Amino acid sequence: MGTIPEAERTATDSGTPDHTAHDNPAPGTPAPGRPVRGSATGRPVMAALDLLGRRWTLRVIWELHRGGAPIGFRDLQRRCDGMSSSVLSTRLGELHEAGIAGSTAQSAWHLTPLGDDLVTAMGPLLDWSHVWAARQ
C-alpha cells in the first residue's frame, strides 16, 4: 500500500488548510481543508470524492469534456438527458466554485484546465470499466 502524502494527512502547520485560486467556495461545495462527507478534516481526496459523488456531477463533467467546445446551459441540459434545470444549475455552480468548470462571457460552459486534468486522471477508471464490462 502506498503512503499518503503529507498534504492529504493534515492541514498546514498553521492549522488552516492550503487554498487554491478558488478560495471561499460556497458553503455546500466540498473543498479540501473543510469537513466533507467521510472526512472531518477535509482531506483533498475525500473532498474530491464528495464533490464527484454528487448526483449528476460526473455526467456534467463528461458532457463538458465530450463536446470539447463551450456549450450553453440548455444544450448541456439536453445532453444530460433533460436533467432538471435546478440540479444542473447547482452542479455547474459547484463545479465552478471548485475550479473545474467555467463559463464564457456568452454564458457557455466549459472545463477549465483543472477540469481537463480531472478527466485525464479518470482515464484509468474508464479503462477499468471496459475490462469490467467485458467480464459481465
Salt bridges, closest charged atoms under 4 A:
GLU6 OE1 - ARG9 NH2 3.23
ASP23 OD1 - HIS19 ND1 3.89
ASP50 OD1 - ARG37 NE 2.83
ASP50 OD1 - ARG54 NE 3.55
GLU63 OE2 - ARG59 NE 2.87
GLU63 OE1 - ARG66 NE 2.72
ASP75 OD1 - ARG78 NH2 2.44
ASP81 OD2 - ARG59 NH1 2.99
GLU94 OE2 - ARG54 NH1 2.72
GLU94 OE1 - ARG91 NH1 2.99
